[in-house]
Amino acid sequence: MIKFVGAGPGDPDLITVKGQKAMQEAEVVLYTGSLVPKELLTWCKEGTLIENSADMDYEEIFAFLELHHEKSFVRLHTGDPSIYSTTAKQIEFLNEKGIAYKVIPGVTAAFAAAASVGIEYTIPGVSQTLIISRVEGKTPNPESIKQLLSNKNSSFAFYLSIKLIQKLKSAAYELGYSKETPCWVVEKASWSEEKIYKGSIDTIQEQVSHIKGVALILFGDYLNQEAKEESHLYAKEYKKEGLKDSKAL
C-alpha cells in the first residue's frame, strides 16, 4: 500500500493525526526534499528507509514506488497532495501497475498563510470566491494572469510566483486595479522562519525582491477584511426572519 500523505505547510504539528500515524507505521518514506521540514521525519520509527526525491526524475520515482510497494510506504508531499504535488502522474503509474494506494490530505499553504496573517478569504459583499493559481512563467498556465485577475470580486492566492510579481502588477494595472489594492506575501507559511510582508500592488515588489524560496502571494481587496454587507448567518434581521419562517412551519 502506497500512502500519499500531505505533510502540511511546514509546521510539523500541522500534519494531520492520520498522516502522523501513517508516518509512525511506515517502513519506507519518500519525501519531497527541501519542501518538507526534516522535523517531520522524526515521526518515523528506527530502521525506516527514508529517501529524498529531490534529485529523482519520474522514472526513478516510479521504480522506487514499484520496488517497495509491498511494504508500508509513505509518499510524503508538502502541503496537500491535491495542489502542485505531481501526484496525478504517480497515481496513473500505480493504477497501470495495479498497485494499491490511498491519499491522506494535508493543510495547504494558502490556509496556513491565512491563519498567520489572521484573514478570511470570503468576505460578505467583497468576495465569495477563492482562486488558487500561479502566475505563468517558465511553467505555462492555461489561464493568463489577465484572465485570472478579470475576476475582480475574487480572493487570490498565488503559489510559485514570487519572482513574477512584476507580471502580476502590470496585469493588475492594465485591468484597472488601484495602486492601493492590498498585496501581501507570506514567506514559508507556518515554518519557524516564516516572514510576513504587507503592502499594496504598488509597493510590495521592493519588499520581497530578495526572496528566493517558498512564498505565497495574497492579492485583492478582501485583505482589507471590511464586509460590504451583513453576513446572513449572524445578522439580527436574518435571524429574525429565520425564526419567523420556522414558526410558520
Summary of the structure (lengths in Angstrom):
residues: 249
radius of gyration: 21.3
end to end distance: 51.6
largest distance: 66.0
contacts: 743
relative contact order: 0.14
helix: 37%
strand: 20%
